[in-house]
């Protein structure tokens, strides 16, 4: 998206907030929790004392209590923004269908729990806005035929409401976030290495932003609630509470219908239409030695290691859960037996994609390089989610596409250069801060640097390897980078000295 490209320039991939919406959401959750604990210490659950205790924090203890109250409010706002942007972005990038349906569907309870947290938080302030929210919510709930008597009647006069109401609200406002934390844990069960915390600089910058906002525009209460009169003029919080005037206009029944149908639509979105896959990863036990690399590198916990079943002298074997596999091929790129040098037997690594096997990738590599001539021949590897590399109008450049750049075993680069199929190899894929398959770019970089197995052999000249990680909208940038790389290639292999580790790391 263009917004991501704009933020990449000032922040870079590591600090681009759109690449770390989930981590920022968790960060704001913890800010809400810490600030909420402080506010709770001074909060009084009495009917008249609730408003007074919040006012004391806001005005008498503005230097700390007021800041904490404002932090609590603005971090809650930030968490909602991150949650909604995260949902919209995952939907826009088509990362909600297929095997990823579970993470999307478990996000729906999170949405409702956050709404409940916000509503109970408004009630606890017990100003005129809280009174309006309380009456509107209870009238909405009363429409459901599940309560023995009306809840809204408790707000008809001061005599019908007592201190136990605030005790209940405090309990809900503490219990619901704890339930939310449990659901968040469930939400991430099919994601390996989830981001619970954004980059330190991004977190500190966000906290500083919240602190400045809390000081120059502190959260304030409206006039105290008075059940003896009906609120007529309110400073409505349209950010959270826009639905309340709509329900007033439509009626409770229509409000429930819209809420139900909207939630149902969000839940069934992963199947509208369902994602059609070409084939999950398959295990070839004849070449699987149970090394665990595929299971460790899988971004979606689709591979587990089980006891050996074929009697061969290895302790474990890889087992693929086809319901979780997103067919990214990162497991094939991690397999140490995935080498194109194999000729005595068919190229059948321990784990491979059913519809895009590495044997076919080798055939494509050899076919693409066969038409290259000259002294600056480049073989360009790209991925399905980035720039269509085969469409770049470059002379003496042949292209091969993969489901993800992480599906390319490093031995393929060695194969291309050592067999003189090309004079240089250029790797391209998604933006490094937002690989469609989460770790494809990251794993590739570590394999080239020699910090992750299987790594690229030291004998391979890093001067003949180029890389650029871009979004699908940056075709021109990739084209220019490949051209510059091609122009800088040594024309004689003898002129290229063996790379040192320092040079290899510098090149990456």
C-alpha positions in Angstrom: 0.0 0.0 0.0 1.2 3.5 -0.8 0.9 4.5 2.9 3.5 1.9 3.8 5.9 3.1 1.2 5.5 6.7 2.5 6.3 5.6 6.1 9.2 3.5 4.9 11.2 6.6 3.9 11.3 8.3 7.3 11.0 5.3 9.6 12.5 2.4 7.7 11.1 -1.2 7.7 12.2 -1.8 11.3 10.2 1.2 12.7 7.4 1.5 10.2 4.3 1.3 12.4 2.2 -0.3 9.7 4.5 -3.4 9.8 4.1 -3.7 13.6 0.4 -3.1 14.3 0.1 -6.3 16.3 3.2 -5.5 18.4 2.0 -2.0 19.0 -1.4 -3.2 20.0 0.2 -5.4 22.7 2.4 -2.5 23.8 -0.6 -0.2 24.2 -2.3 -3.0 26.2 0.5 -3.1 28.7 0.5 0.7 29.0 -3.3 0.5 29.7 -2.7 -2.2 32.3 0.1 -0.3 34.2 -1.7 3.0 34.1 -5.0 1.3 35.1 -3.4 -0.2 38.2 -2.2 3.2 39.3 -5.7 4.8 38.7 -7.3 1.9 40.5 -5.3 2.6 43.7 -7.0 6.0 44.1 -10.4 5.1 42.7 -13.3 5.0 45.1 -16.3 2.7 44.2 -18.8 4.8 46.1 -21.8 6.3 44.1 -20.7 9.9 44.7 -17.1 9.2 45.5 -16.3 7.7 42.1 -16.5 11.0 40.3 -14.7 12.8 43.1 -11.8 10.3 43.1 -11.3 10.7 39.4 -11.4 14.5 39.7 -8.8 14.3 42.4 -6.5 12.3 40.2 -7.1 14.7 37.3 -6.6 18.0 39.0 -5.1 17.7 42.4 -2.6 15.1 41.3 -2.3 16.2 37.7 1.5 15.7 37.6 1.2 12.0 38.0 -2.4 10.8 38.6 -3.7 13.1 35.8 -1.0 11.8 33.5 -1.8 8.2 34.3 -5.5 8.8 33.7 -4.7 10.4 30.3 -2.2 7.6 29.4 -4.9 5.1 30.3 -7.3 6.8 28.0 -5.0 7.5 25.0 -3.3 4.1 25.1 -6.8 2.6 25.0 -7.5 4.7 21.9 -4.2 3.6 20.4 -5.0 0.0 21.0 -8.3 0.3 19.2 -6.7 2.1 16.3 -4.0 -0.6 16.0 -6.6 -3.4 16.2 -8.8 -1.9 13.4 -5.8 -1.1 11.2 -4.5 -4.6 11.7 -7.8 -6.1 10.6 -8.1 -3.8 7.6 -4.5 -4.5 6.5 -4.7 -8.3 6.9 -7.9 -8.2 4.8 -6.5 -5.9 2.1 -3.4 -8.1 1.8 -5.5 -11.3 1.6 -4.0 -12.7 4.8 -7.3 -13.8 6.3 -8.2 -16.8 4.1 -7.1 -20.4 3.8 -5.1 -21.7 6.7 -5.1 -18.3 8.3 -8.8 -18.4 9.0 -8.3 -19.3 12.6 -6.3 -16.2 13.5 -8.9 -14.0 11.7 -12.0 -15.6 13.3 -10.5 -15.6 16.8 -10.0 -11.8 16.3 -13.8 -11.3 16.4 -14.1 -12.0 20.2 -11.2 -9.7 20.7 -13.1 -6.9 19.0 -16.1 -7.4 21.2 -14.1 -7.7 24.4 -12.3 -4.4 23.6 -15.7 -2.7 23.1 -16.9 -4.1 26.5 -13.7 -2.8 28.2 -14.3 0.7 26.7 -17.9 0.8 27.8 -17.2 -0.2 31.4 -14.4 2.3 31.5 -16.8 5.1 30.6 -19.2 4.1 33.3 -16.6 4.3 36.0 -15.9 8.0 35.5 -19.6 8.5 36.3 -20.1 11.9 34.7 -23.0 13.0 32.4 -21.5 11.1 29.5 -21.2 7.9 31.6 -24.8 8.3 32.6 -25.8 8.5 28.9 -23.7 5.5 28.1 -25.1 3.5 31.0 -28.7 4.2 30.2 -28.2 3.6 26.4 -26.3 0.3 27.0 -28.8 -1.1 29.6 -31.8 -0.2 27.3 -30.0 -2.0 24.5 -29.5 -5.1 26.7 -33.1 -5.0 28.0 -34.3 -5.6 24.4 -32.9 -9.1 24.7 -35.3 -11.5 26.5 -32.7 -13.0 28.8 -33.0 -10.8 31.9 -35.7 -11.4 34.5 -36.3 -7.6 35.0 -35.2 -4.4 33.4 -31.6 -3.3 34.0 -32.3 0.2 32.8 -34.8 0.8 35.6 -31.8 1.1 38.0 -30.9 4.4 36.4 -34.4 6.0 36.7 -33.6 7.7 40.0 -30.8 8.0 42.5 -32.6 5.9 45.0 -32.5 2.8 42.7 -28.7 2.8 42.3 -26.2 2.0 45.1 -22.4 1.5 45.5 -22.6 -2.1 44.5 -23.0 -0.9 40.9 -19.5 0.5 40.9 -18.1 -2.6 42.6 -19.6 -4.7 39.7 -18.2 -2.3 37.1 -14.7 -2.3 38.6 -14.8 -6.1 38.6 -15.9 -6.2 34.9 -13.3 -3.6 34.0 -10.6 -5.8 35.5 -11.9 -9.2 34.6 -12.6 -8.5 30.9 -9.1 -7.4 30.1 -7.8 -10.6 31.7 -10.1 -12.6 29.5 -9.0 -10.5 26.6 -5.4 -11.5 27.3 -6.4 -15.2 27.3 -8.2 -14.8 23.9 -5.1 -13.0 22.5 -3.0 -16.0 23.5 -5.5 -18.3 21.7 -5.4 -15.8 18.7 -1.7 -16.4 18.3 -1.6 -20.2 18.7 -1.1 -20.9 15.0 1.6 -18.2 14.6 5.2 -19.0 15.5 7.5 -16.3 17.0 4.6 -13.7 17.3 5.5 -10.1 17.9 4.5 -9.3 21.5 6.6 -6.1 21.6 7.6 -3.7 18.8 11.1 -2.4 18.2 12.5 -0.6 21.2 12.7 2.7 19.3 9.1 2.4 18.0 7.9 1.6 21.5 9.7 4.5 23.2 8.5 6.9 20.4 4.9 5.8 21.0 5.2 6.2 24.7 6.7 9.7 24.3 3.8 10.6 22.0 1.3 9.4 24.6 3.1 11.4 27.3 3.2 14.6 25.3 -0.5 14.2 24.4 -1.4 13.5 28.1 0.3 16.7 29.2 -1.0 19.1 26.5 -4.4 17.7 26.2 -5.3 15.8 29.4 -8.4 13.6 29.6 -11.2 15.4 31.5 -14.5 14.5 32.9 -17.8 16.2 32.1 -20.3 17.4 34.7 -21.1 14.7 37.4 -23.9 12.3 36.6 -27.3 13.2 38.0 -30.0 10.6 37.7 -32.6 13.2 38.7 -32.3 14.8 35.3 -31.9 13.6 31.7 -28.7 14.7 29.9 -29.6 17.1 27.1 -26.3 18.5 26.0 -23.2 16.2 25.9 -19.7 16.3 24.5 -20.2 12.9 22.8 -17.0 10.9 22.1 -17.5 10.2 18.5 -14.4 8.1 18.4 -15.9 5.4 20.6 -19.6 6.2 21.0 -20.9 7.0 17.5 -23.1 3.9 17.6 -25.1 5.3 20.6 -26.9 8.1 18.7 -27.5 5.6 15.8 -29.1 3.1 18.2 -31.2 6.0 19.6 -32.4 6.7 16.1 -32.8 3.1 14.8 -34.0 1.4 18.0 -32.5 -1.4 20.0 -33.8 -4.2 17.7 -32.2 -2.7 14.6 -29.0 -2.1 16.6 -28.8 -5.8 17.6 -29.5 -6.9 14.0 -26.7 -4.7 12.6 -24.3 -5.9 15.3 -25.2 -9.6 14.6 -25.0 -9.4 10.8 -21.8 -7.3 10.9 -20.1 -9.8 13.2 -21.4 -12.7 11.2 -20.0 -11.1 8.0 -16.6 -10.7 9.6 -16.5 -14.3 10.7 -17.4 -15.7 7.3 -15.1 -13.4 5.3 -12.3 -16.1 5.0 -14.7 -18.2 2.9 -16.0 -15.4 0.7 -14.7 -16.9 -1.5 -12.5 -19.6 0.0 -8.8 -19.6 -0.9 -7.8 -22.3 -3.4 -4.4 -23.8 -2.7 -2.3 -25.8 -5.1 -0.9 -28.3 -2.6 0.5 -28.3 0.9 4.0 -29.4 1.7 4.7 -33.1 1.6 7.4 -35.1 3.4 9.7 -37.6 1.7 10.8 -39.9 4.5 13.5 -41.4 2.3 15.4 -38.1 2.5 14.2 -36.8 5.9 16.6 -37.3 8.7 14.5 -35.4 11.4 16.8 -32.4 11.6 13.9 -30.1 12.7 14.9 -27.2 10.5 11.6 -27.2 8.6 9.6 -27.2 11.8 11.7 -24.4 13.3 11.4 -22.2 10.2 7.7 -22.7 9.5 5.9 -19.4 10.3 2.5 -21.0 11.1 3.3 -24.1 13.2 2.2 -26.4 10.4 5.1 -28.8 10.9 5.8 -30.9 14.0 8.4 -33.6 14.7 7.0 -37.1 15.5 8.7 -40.4 16.4 10.1 -42.2 13.4 7.6 -44.4 11.6 9.6 -46.1 8.8 12.2 -48.0 10.8 15.1 -45.9 9.6 17.9 -45.1 12.1 16.7 -41.6 12.9 14.8 -40.4 16.0 12.2 -38.2 14.4 10.4 -37.3 11.2 8.6 -34.2 10.0 4.8 -34.3 9.9 2.8 -31.6 8.0 -0.6 -30.5 9.2 -2.2 -29.7 5.8 -4.9 -27.6 7.5 -2.3 -25.2 8.8 0.1 -25.1 5.8 -0.1 -21.9 3.7 2.1 -23.4 0.9 4.9 -20.8 1.3 7.7 -23.3 0.8 9.9 -22.0 3.6 10.3 -25.5 4.8 11.7 -26.6 1.5 14.2 -23.7 1.6 15.3 -24.9 5.1 15.8 -28.6 4.1 19.5 -29.6 4.0 18.7 -32.2 1.3 17.2 -29.6 -1.0 20.2 -29.4 -3.3 20.1 -29.0 -7.1 23.6 -30.6 -7.4 21.9 -34.0 -6.9 22.0 -36.0 -10.1 22.4 -39.6 -9.1 18.8 -39.6 -7.9 15.8 -37.4 -8.5 15.8 -34.1 -6.7 13.3 -35.0 -3.9 14.2 -33.2 -0.7 13.0 -34.3 2.7 10.1 -31.8 2.5 8.8 -30.1 -0.6 5.8 -28.4 -2.1 3.4 -30.7 -3.9 2.6 -28.3 -6.8 5.9 -26.4 -7.0 8.6 -28.9 -6.2 12.3 -27.9 -6.3 12.9 -30.3 -9.1 10.7 -28.0 -11.2 12.5 -24.9 -9.9 15.8 -26.4 -11.1 14.3 -27.1 -14.5 13.1 -23.5 -14.7 16.5 -22.2 -13.6 18.3 -24.2 -16.3 15.7 -23.3 -19.0 15.8 -19.6 -18.1 19.6 -19.4 -18.0 19.9 -21.2 -21.3 18.9 -18.1 -23.2 21.4 -15.8 -21.5 24.6 -14.7 -23.4 27.3 -12.1 -22.7 29.5 -11.5 -19.6 27.0 -9.9 -17.3 24.2 -12.5 -17.3 21.9 -12.2 -14.3 19.4 -14.8 -13.0 16.7 -13.0 -11.0 14.7 -14.8 -8.3 11.5 -13.2 -7.1 8.4 -14.1 -5.2 4.7 -14.2 -6.0 3.8 -11.3 -3.7 6.4 -8.8 -4.8 7.2 -7.3 -8.3 6.5 -9.8 -11.1 10.2 -10.2 -12.0 9.6 -11.9 -15.3 8.0 -8.7 -16.6 11.1 -6.5 -16.1 12.4 -5.2 -19.4 16.1 -5.9 -18.8 18.6 -7.3 -21.3 20.6 -10.4 -20.3 18.4 -11.0 -17.3 16.3 -14.1 -16.8 13.7 -14.5 -14.0 12.3 -17.4 -11.9 9.5 -16.9 -9.5 8.8 -18.7 -6.2 5.9 -18.7 -3.8 8.2 -17.0 -1.4 11.9 -16.1 -1.6 12.4 -18.1 1.6 11.6 -21.2 -0.5 14.9 -20.9 -2.3 17.6 -23.1 -0.8 21.0 -21.3 -0.7 22.5 -24.2 -2.7 20.6 -23.0 -5.7 22.7 -19.8 -5.8 25.8 -21.9 -5.5 24.5 -24.1 -8.3 23.8 -21.2 -10.7 27.2 -19.5 -10.2 29.4 -22.7 -10.0 27.8 -24.2 -13.1 28.2 -20.9 -14.9 24.5 -20.6 -15.6 24.8 -16.9 -14.9 27.4 -14.3 -13.9 25.3 -13.0 -11.0 22.2 -13.9 -8.9 19.8 -11.2 -7.8 17.2 -12.0 -5.1 14.0 -10.0 -4.7 11.0 -10.4 -2.5 8.5 -8.6 -0.3 9.5 -5.5 1.7 11.9 -6.7 4.4 9.6 -5.3 7.1 6.5 -7.1 5.9 7.1 -10.4 4.2 3.8 -11.9 3.2 4.9 -15.2 4.8 6.4 -13.4 7.8 10.0 -14.7 7.8 10.8 -15.4 4.1 13.1 -12.4 3.7 14.5 -12.6 7.2 15.4 -16.3 6.9 16.9 -15.7 3.5 19.2 -12.9 4.8 20.3 -15.1 7.7 21.1 -18.0 5.4 23.2 -15.8 3.1 25.0 -14.4 6.1 25.8 -17.8 7.4 23.9 -17.4 10.7 21.1 -19.8 9.8 21.2 -23.3 8.4 21.3 -24.2 5.6 23.7 -21.4 4.9 25.4 -20.3 1.7 28.9 -21.8 1.3 31.8 -19.5 1.8 33.2 -20.4 -1.6 30.3 -18.4 -3.3 31.4 -14.9 -4.2 29.1 -12.4 -2.4 30.1 -9.8 -5.0 28.0 -11.8 -7.5 24.9 -11.8 -5.3 22.5 -8.8 -5.2 19.3 -8.4 -3.2 16.5 -5.9 -2.8 13.3 -6.2 -0.9 10.4 -4.2 -2.2 6.7 -4.0 -2.4 4.8 -5.0 -5.6 4.4 -1.2 -6.3 8.2 -0.6 -6.6 8.8 -2.1 -10.0 11.0 0.8 -11.2 13.1 0.7 -8.1 13.8 -3.0 -8.5 14.5 -2.5 -12.2 17.1 0.2 -11.5 18.7 -1.9 -8.7 19.1 -5.0 -11.0 20.6 -2.7 -13.7 23.1 -1.2 -11.3 24.0 -4.7 -10.0 24.4 -6.0 -13.6 26.6 -3.1 -14.6 28.9 -3.7 -11.6 29.5 -7.4 -12.1 33.1 -8.5 -12.7 33.5 -9.5 -16.3 36.1 -12.2 -15.5 35.5 -14.7 -12.7 39.3 -14.7 -12.1 39.1 -11.1 -11.0 36.8 -11.9 -8.1 38.7 -12.7 -4.9 37.3 -15.3 -2.5 35.0 -13.4 -0.1 35.9 -12.9 3.6 33.3 -13.2 6.3 33.5 -9.5 6.8 32.8 -8.8 3.2 29.9 -11.2 3.2 28.3 -9.5 6.2 29.0 -6.0 4.7 27.3 -7.0 1.4 24.2 -8.2 3.3 
